[in-house]
Amino acid sequence: MSKMKTNRGAAKRFRRTGKGGFKRAQSHMNHILTKKKSKRKRQLGTTQQVAEADVKSVRRMLPYS
């Protein structure tokens, strides 16, 4: 049986945490930053935990992480 393929788009977006969950970056930080307040940009720069409802699909996309 052949190896499973990792979804390369997901591999660039999600990282495994120490406890086995997944962390992700937040959106809205690429362009049109001048109109956004400093507080908002600072908070968008932090990482978030992937929602419990989405962990199953992320795990399927990243079989070897």
N, C-alpha and C positions, 0 to 999 in steps of 0.2 A: 504494500500500500504506500502511496506517495505521501510526502509531507503536506501538512496543511499550509496554506499561504496566509501570511499576515497582511491585513489591510494596511497599506503603506500610508494612506491618508490619516487613518486612526493612529498609527504609530507615531506620527508627527504631532498629534494633538493631545494624546493622553500618556501619562506616566503612572507607573505602579507606585503605591505608597508602602510604607513599612508594614502596615497592618493588613495589606492585601486589597485595599480599595484602589480607586483611580483618582488622580488629580487632573485638573484641566485649567486652561487659561480662560479669561473672560473676553467677550467680544467688545466691539466699539472703541478700540484703542489704536486703530491704524491710521485714520485720517479724519479731517474736520475736527481737530483737537482745539482750535482757538476759541470756539464758542462754549466748550465744556469747562466747568469750574475745576480748579485745582484739586479740590476734595474729591470730586467725582472721578477724575483721572487717577488719582492716587488709589482710590478704592477699586477701580477697575484693573489696576495693575497687579492685584493680589490673586493668588490661585484659589480655586474652589474645588470642593469635592464633587465628583460626578453623582448625580441623583440616584437614589436607590433603584428607581424604576428603570434607569438606563444602564445599570451595571452589567446586567445579563448580556445586552447587545454589545457592549464594549468588550467584555470578556470573550465573546465569540469572534470579534474582529481581531483580537490580539491573543492568539492561542498560546504563545510562548512567553508571555510576559508575566 
